[in-house]
Amino acid sequence: QPQLIEFGGGLVQAGQSLTLSCKNSGRDLRESGMAWFRQSSGKDREFVASANWRRGRVYYTDYADSVKGRFSTFRNNSGNTAILQMNNLSPEDTAVYFCNAGPGVVGADVPGPYWGQGTQVFVSS
């Protein structure tokens, strides 16, 4: 079973940035897709971003309308790790962010079966 671990959550002020990473420490998923979801207090989980790659590089990304132009996701050069770069954060971005992965294409309507434990992001006003 793949094991996904998120890093990089924390507390920032509005307008600042954070970088999250998701590392797969289990089965190799380098040819699969990875995605990010988030859940804030009292709300349902929502899609944030996804990245799908083949042959060692990201070839397709997708973003929720609420984060387009502010967030970006990509794969780093060290291996099976996804990066979520979050810029110009606002209090509405406060949530627990979850990494998601699975074989084949992963996206908003087709999440993978594997989930990370979540990392807390808090944005103060």
N, C-alpha and C positions, 0 to 999 in steps of 0.2 A: 504494500500500500504506500503510495506517495505521502510524504509528510511536508506540509507547507508551513513556513514560519515567517511571520511579518516582523519587520523592524522599522523604526523611524518615527513612531507616533510621539506626540508630546503636546506642549502648550505653546501657542504663539499668539501674537497680536494680529488683529485684522490688517490685511495688506501684506503680511509677510508670507514666507514660503516654508514648505516642508517637503522632504523626500522620503517616500516609503519604499521598502524593498520586500520582495517575497522570494524566499529561497526554498527550492524543493530538495529536501534531504533524503527522500526515499527513492522510489523508482524513477528512472530517467523519463522526463516529460519534455525534453528539449524540442521534440517535433510536434508538440501539442499546443493548445491555446491556454492563455492565462487571462484572468479578468479580476477586476476589483468591484466589490459591492460595499455599501455602507448602510448603517442603521443608526439613526438617532433616537433619543428617548421618546417613546410614545408613537413612533412611526414605523412603518413597514420597511423592510430591507429594500434598497434601491440600487440599480445598476449605476456604476460610475464610468468604467472604462474597460477596454479589453485589448489584447494584443495576441495575434496569431502569427506563428512563424514556421518556416520550413527551411531546412538546410542551414540552420544556424543563424538566421536573421529574421527580424520582424518584417512581414510583408503587408500586413493589414492591421489597422487600429480603428477603434470605434469609441465614441464618447457620448455620454449623456448631454442633453442640451444645457443643463445647468452648469456644466464644467467646461464646455467647449471654449477654447481660447485661453483657458487658465491652467488646465491640467494637461499633461502629456505622459504617455506610457511607452516604454521601450525595454529592450533586453540589454543587459550589460555584457561586457566582454569576458567575464570570469566564468560563465557557465550558465546553469539553469536557474537564472534569477530574473525576475521582472521588477521594473522600476516604475513608480508612480511619482512624477514630479508635480507638485501642487503649488501654484503661484497665486498671488493676490487673494489669499484666503479671506473668507468672511465668516461671521458667527454661524451662518446657515450651513457651513461645511462641518461643523462640530458633529462628530459621529464616531462610532467604532467602524473601522475599515477592515474588510475581510478580503483576503486573497482567495481566488478560486481557480481551479485548473482541472483539466481532464483530457482524455484522448480526443483527437479531432478538433474541429472548430468550436471555440467557446465564445459566447457573446451574451447580450442582454436577455435574449429569449431562449438561449440554449446554454445555461450554466453547466459547468463540469461537475462531476460527483465529489470532488475533493475540495476541502475548505481549510483555511488556516484558522487559528484561534482568535484572531482579531487584534488590532492595535488601536488604542484610543487617540483621537485627534481632538483637541479642544482649542477653539479660536475665540479669543476674548474680543470684545468690542472696543 
